Amino acid sequence: MTGGAGGIGAAVCRTLAEDGLTIAVTDKDLTVAQELAERLPGSGHRGFAVDVSDEGSVRRLYDEVELSLGKVSVLVTCAGVLLLRSDGSRNEVVETSLDEWEVTQAVNARGTFLCCREYAQRIGPAPIDGRVVTLSSVAAQLGGYRSSSSYIASKAAILGLTKGLARELAPKRVTVNSVAPGLIDAPMLRLSLDPADDEKAASTIPLGRLGTPEDVAGAVRFLVSPAASYITGVTIDVNGGYRMQ
């Protein structure tokens, strides 16, 4: 689990731990990852530090996880970053610096790619019943109203990567799917939405409320379960009807 100590990531860790999975909680901050791992239901969970944008760091992470917990059969990529102005507004494309673009792509797109590639490289020749779940965003589908173009582009890249990997790993009996959260009451949303404006934001959502990290975790729980064994290459929208096809 990358980004395991974040709002959505932590909820996914708790939900999958409740289902009996042994969780490798990862975050850039080792202490935070270890503290969350200790609080999860069940036993055997471990916290690890990783910089998902760094190829060597990702490789070392897999080495450490395999050494202490065994082969990774379920991968969930939650690590992500959204860079905004100090007032919570976004830079338009004409104002976006190359540094903002590169950092956003490095964490969101490259980080997902590196973690997925390492997973695929370590599967081995025999088919397994594995699961990969990536985290995209409704911003990638709608163009985003609060998100920057660099964030939108990075999350759109994840959707394409998910489909490509789903086709490539199908012969190994590994399903690869994405979850696209909408307005979720988590730290990233609070970068651009003041709690005083929650009611106004919720009024644009058919179900009439902001989502919770647990709503997203529920979708991940389904995708990694045996019930989803014939589903691959799809995106599950968790947005309260904010985007309907």
Secondary structure, DSSP 8 states (H G I E B T S, - for coil): -BTTTSHHHHHHHHHHHHTT---EEEESSHHHHHHHHHHSSSS--EEEE--TT-HHHHHHHHHHHHHHH----EEEE--------TTS----GGG--HHHHHHHIIIIIIHHHHHHHHHHHTS-SS---EEEEEE--HHHHH--SSS-HHHHHHHHHHHHHHHHHHHHHGGGTEEEEEEEE-SBSSTTGGGT--GGGHHHHHTTSTTSS-B-HHHHHHHHHHHHSGGGTT--S-EEEESTTSS--
